[in-house]
Each structure stands twice: as C-alpha cells, then as structure tokens.
Amino acid sequence: MATIVVQTEIKATIEKVWEVISDIDNEPEFWKGTKKVKTLSVEGDIIKREITIAFRDQKCLQEIQLKPKKEIKAKFTKGILEGTKIITLTPKNDKVIMETSWEIKLSGMMNMFTSMIKNHIKSGTEQAMKSIKKEIEK
C-alpha cells in the first residue's frame, strides 16, 4: 500500500473551498488522472460512481462520502486501484488547510507496480491542489 499526503493552504473561507471541491462531477477539471466521472447512484450520503482514470483508460468504481465542509472520502471498490483518497479541510484563521491523503495500491498482479506509480500519483495530487487553490483564490 502506498501512502501519499499532500497539503496546501488556501486564502478563502471554508464555504468557498467546499463549494469548489464538493462539486465532484468537475473532478476531471482539476485532477488530470481522472478523465471521466459518471454517477451511478446516490444512497443517503454515499455516491456510487464509475470513473475513468488516465492510466490505460481503466474504469474503476468508487463510493464517495461527503461530510460537508470537513471531508470527502473516495473508496475504490472495483478496478485497477484499491484503497482510499481522502480530502480534509481544516480552518485556520482566514485560511483553509486542504489535505489530500491516499492509501492506495494497484490490484491483483499489478500490485508489484504500486511503488512505481506512487510518485506519479503524488505529482498529480500536487498539480490538482495547485489548480484548485488557483481557482478558489482568483
């Protein structure tokens, strides 16, 4: 399992940050590793969806849980990726600390390549968070 943690500080209210990041249908706009998203169902606070990732256009299933103004938890339930991506928000004076943490691995026989993709996921996360910060602070 690869653990990745990336953090950024955004000069905005938590409401503004939440407005941008909780629009999960817009994920491909910021997260270049996600090419396409399709919501399959919504049951309470759980959103089940199919995403197409940039890695060989693989499709994965996810369960997303939104905890308003606090956290977005994405659990990979089927496909080449196994694990979670969690985005947390922490207010700090007139700013918000946004942290993305991954506990991820490639499934099945591809597991041996998990360490090779760790840096790729980390750089993609850094790029996504810079794009989100830029969008919010403009």
N, C-alpha and C positions, 0 to 999 in steps of 0.2 A: 504494500500500500504506500503510495506517495502522499506526503503531507506538504501542502503549499499554503503559505499565509502571506497575503499582500494587503497593505493598509495605505489609505490616503486620507488627508484632511481636506474637507470641503468647506469653503466660506459660504454657508447658507443655512437656512432653517431646516430642521428635520423634516418638516412638512414638504418643503421643496425637493429635498433629496428623495424622500419616499415617493413623491409624485412621479419622478423620473424612473427610479429603479423598480417600482412595483408594476409598471406597465410592461409586463413580461412578454407581451406579443412583439414588443420592439427590441427584444434581446439581440437579434442579428445586427441591429444598427450599431451596437457598441461592442458586442462580443463576436469578433471575427471568426472564432472557432465554431460558432453556431450559424449555420447557413439558413435554416428554416425552422419555424415552430408551428405546431398545429395542436390546438386544444382538442382533446378527445372527450373529456367530461369534467364537471365540477360537482364535487360532493362535499358540502359544508365548506371548510377552509382548505380542502385538498383539490388541487387542479391536476388532472392527469393529462399528459400531453406527449406527443411524439416530436422529437427534434432530429434534424439532420445536421450532423457535425461535419466539419471541413475534412476530417481525416477519412479519406476514401468515400466521402458522401454516405457514411454509415448512419443508419437510423437507430435511435435509442428511445426508450420510454423513460419518462420521468414522472415523479409525483412532486408537485410544488406545494409548499405550505407557506402562506403569507401570514406573518404576525405584524400587523400594521405598526409602522414607524419603529420597528425593532429588528425584524429578521425576515429573510427569505431563505427557505431551506429547499434545495433541489436534491432529491434522491433518485439516482439512476437505478431503474428497476429491471431493465432488459436492454440488451445490446452489448456493444464492444466495451462500454465503460461501466464500472461498478463503483459505487461509493456515493459521496455527497459533495455538494458545493453549497456553502452557507455564507450569505452576505449579512453582516450585522451592522447596525447603526448605533453609535453612541454619541449623544450630545455632549459638547464641550464648549462652554461659553457661547460665543456667536458662531461656532463651527460644528461640524459633524465629522466624527471619525467613521469612515466606512472601511470595513474589513471583509475581505473575501478569503475563506479558508476552504481548502479542498482536502478530502481524504479519498483518494481515487486510485484505481488500478485498471488495467486492461483485463478483460475477462478471458477465460479459457486459455488456449495455447498462446494467445497474445500477451499474457501476463509477464512473460520474460522481457518484454519491451517497455514495461511501465517506467523504469528508471530513465529510459531514453526520451520518453515523452514529457517527463516532469518539467524540464526546462522550457519546453515548448508551451506547456500549459501555464507556467509561471509568467513567461513573457507575454502571452496572450491576455492573461489576467491583468498585468501591469498596464498594457495598452488599453484594455477595456475601461479600467478605472480612471485612467487619464482622460479618456473620451467622455466618460460620464461626468467627471469633475469639470471639464471644459464646457460641456453642455449646460450644467447647472450654474456655473459661475459667470456665464456670458451676460 
